[in-house]
Amino acid sequence: MNLEQKILAKLSSLSPDKQKGVLDFIELLDSKNSANKTCLEEGLQQIRTRIVASGKILLNENNIRKQLVSRENGVHDKVDENQPEDDG
């Protein structure tokens, strides 16, 4: 019997009032998870907005790859973030 089956078996043996209590608890857990996720998303968006407002250019995928390759090769020079993305 897997976890879901165990929970359903226990739940079905409870009175309707206790089943409602279990549902309320599950919804509370779910709302806390959603609230935490929303706070994190908002925080990250605020950080991104401040970086962009400061005039810094965010790295694109190509420049991230270039930095990774340069680090793997032992080159620690900063990749020019202002360089246009190379499609090749």
Phi, psi and omega in degrees: 000125180277176185300315180300317179296320179297316180297314180297321179296315178295318181298318182292339180274352181274159176290158179305323179296318179289325176299319177297321177297320178296316179298316178301318179296317179298317179295324176297313178300317180295319181292324177297318179297316179295319180296318179297318180295317180297317179299317179296314180299317179295319179297316179295321179295320178296319178297314180299317180299318178295320179296312180297318180296332180284352179095355178288145178265129179288145178292140172264175184301320182295317180291328175296316178301316180300317179296319179297316180296317181295325178290321178296328181272002178082007178268124184251015177290145180287134175287136180289109182288342183274352179291137178296152181294134178269120182279356185262000000 
